[in-house]
């Protein structure tokens, strides 16, 4: 298992795409439960603001995370950034 961060932000994706994967306060608990329910994920956190959405997870690989996020909006792959292990930690504290 590895630490992963997967996300998009105001520098990587247009506003209409960011809006489709923004989770408001009411939707956040169900979205996080769904993410944590993936067989490939042992731990997860979901950060969602108007300018970015990021998934932090301990997971087998980043594909399951990308697939999960893609269920909320089509065409994300070209706009996502993915970091693992030390690069994920650097991204978090940047």
FENQUI-V109253 format. One record per pair of residues at least 12 apart in sequence whose C-alpha atoms are under 10 Angstrom apart, sorted by sequence separation. I is the first residue (numbers start at 0). J is the second residue. D is the distance in Angstrom with one decimal. If there is no record, write none. Layout:
I,J,D  I,J,D
This chain:
31,43,7.5  32,44,9.8  43,55,5.5  44,56,6.3  7,20,9.1  31,44,7.0  42,55,8.3  43,56,4.1  44,57,9.4  6,20,9.7  31,45,6.4  42,56,5.4  43,57,6.4  54,68,8.7  65,79,8.3  30,45,8.3  31,46,9.7  41,56,7.4  42,57,5.2  43,58,8.5  53,68,9.7  65,80,9.9  40,56,6.7  41,57,5.6  42,58,7.4  52,68,9.7  65,81,9.0  28,45,9.5  39,56,9.7  40,57,5.9  41,58,6.1  64,81,9.8  27,45,7.9  39,57,8.5  40,58,4.4  41,59,8.7  27,46,9.0  39,58,5.4  40,59,6.8  62,81,9.7  27,47,8.4  34,54,8.9  38,58,8.8  39,59,5.4  40,60,8.7  61,81,7.3  35,56,8.6  37,58,9.2  38,59,9.1  39,60,7.5  40,61,9.7  43,64,9.9  61,82,8.5  34,56,9.1  35,57,9.8  39,61,9.3  61,83,8.1  22,45,9.0  24,47,9.1  31,54,9.4  35,58,9.9  39,62,9.5  40,63,8.1  60,83,8.8  22,46,8.5  23,47,7.6  24,48,9.9  39,63,6.8  40,64,8.3  21,46,9.0  22,47,5.8  23,48,8.1  38,63,9.0  39,64,8.7  58,83,9.9  21,47,5.7  22,48,7.6  23,49,9.2  37,63,7.8  53,79,9.4  57,83,9.5  20,47,8.2  21,48,6.5  22,49,9.0  37,64,8.7  52,79,9.8  53,80,9.2  54,81,9.6  55,82,9.6  56,83,9.5  57,84,9.3  20,48,9.7  21,49,6.6  53,81,9.6  55,83,9.6  20,49,9.5  21,50,8.5  34,63,9.4  17,47,9.6  18,48,9.3  21,51,7.5  22,52,8.0  34,64,7.8  37,67,8.6  17,48,9.2  18,49,7.1  20,51,8.7  21,52,6.2  56,87,9.8  17,49,7.4  18,50,8.5  20,52,6.8  21,53,9.6  55,87,8.3  17,50,7.0  18,51,9.1  20,53,9.6  34,67,7.1  55,88,9.8  17,51,6.7  18,52,9.4  33,67,8.7  34,68,8.8  14,49,8.7  17,52,7.5  14,50,8.0  55,91,9.0  13,50,9.8  14,51,9.7  30,67,9.8  2,40,10.0  12,50,9.4  30,68,9.8  53,91,9.9  0,39,8.7  1,40,9.7  4,43,9.7  6,45,9.7  8,47,9.8  12,51,9.0  0,40,8.6  1,41,9.9  2,42,9.2  3,43,9.3  4,44,9.5  5,45,9.9  6,46,9.1  7,47,9.9  8,48,9.2  9,49,8.7  10,50,8.9  11,51,9.3  0,41,8.5  2,43,9.4  4,45,9.7  6,47,9.5  8,49,8.8  9,50,5.3  10,51,9.1  8,50,5.5  9,51,6.4  7,50,8.4  8,51,4.0  9,52,9.7  7,51,5.6  8,52,6.5  6,51,7.2  7,52,5.7  8,53,8.3  6,52,5.5  7,53,6.6  5,52,8.4  6,53,4.1  7,54,9.5  5,53,5.6  6,54,6.1  20,68,7.5  4,53,6.6  5,54,5.2  6,55,8.8  20,69,8.7  22,71,9.8  3,53,10.0  4,54,5.5  5,55,6.7  20,70,9.4  21,71,9.2  3,54,7.7  4,55,4.6  5,56,8.6  20,71,6.0  3,55,5.6  4,56,6.6  19,71,6.8  20,72,6.5  2,55,7.2  3,56,5.3  4,57,9.0  19,72,5.9  20,73,9.9  2,56,5.7  3,57,6.2  18,72,9.5  19,73,9.1  1,56,8.0  2,57,4.5  3,58,6.9  17,72,9.2  20,75,9.4  0,56,9.6  1,57,5.4  2,58,6.5  3,59,9.1  5,61,7.4  16,72,7.4  0,57,6.1  1,58,5.5  2,59,8.8  3,60,7.6  4,61,8.0  5,62,9.6  16,73,8.7  0,58,5.2  1,59,6.2  2,60,8.7  3,61,6.4  6,64,9.6  16,74,8.5  17,75,9.5  0,59,4.7  1,60,7.0  2,61,9.1  5,64,7.2  6,65,8.7  16,75,7.8  0,60,7.4  1,61,8.9  4,64,8.9  5,65,7.3  3,64,8.7  17,78,9.7  6,68,8.9  16,78,9.0  5,68,9.2  12,75,8.5  12,77,8.6  13,78,8.7  11,77,8.7  12,78,5.4  11,78,5.4  12,79,7.9  7,75,8.5  10,78,9.2  11,79,7.1  6,75,9.5  7,76,9.6  11,80,8.0  6,76,9.9  7,77,9.8  8,78,8.5  7,78,6.2  8,79,8.4  6,78,8.3  7,79,5.0  8,80,9.0  6,79,5.4  7,80,6.3  5,79,6.7  6,80,5.5  7,81,9.1  5,80,5.6  6,81,6.8  4,80,8.0  5,81,4.5  6,82,9.2  4,81,5.7  5,82,6.6  3,81,7.1  4,82,5.3  5,83,8.7  3,82,5.7  4,83,6.4  2,82,8.3  3,83,4.4  4,84,8.6  2,83,5.5  3,84,6.3  1,83,6.7  2,84,4.8  3,85,9.3  4,86,8.7  5,87,8.7  1,84,6.0  2,85,8.2  3,86,8.7  4,87,5.5  0,84,9.6  1,85,9.7  2,86,9.2  3,87,5.9  4,88,8.5  2,87,6.7  3,88,8.7  1,87,9.7  2,88,8.2  4,90,8.0  4,91,8.2
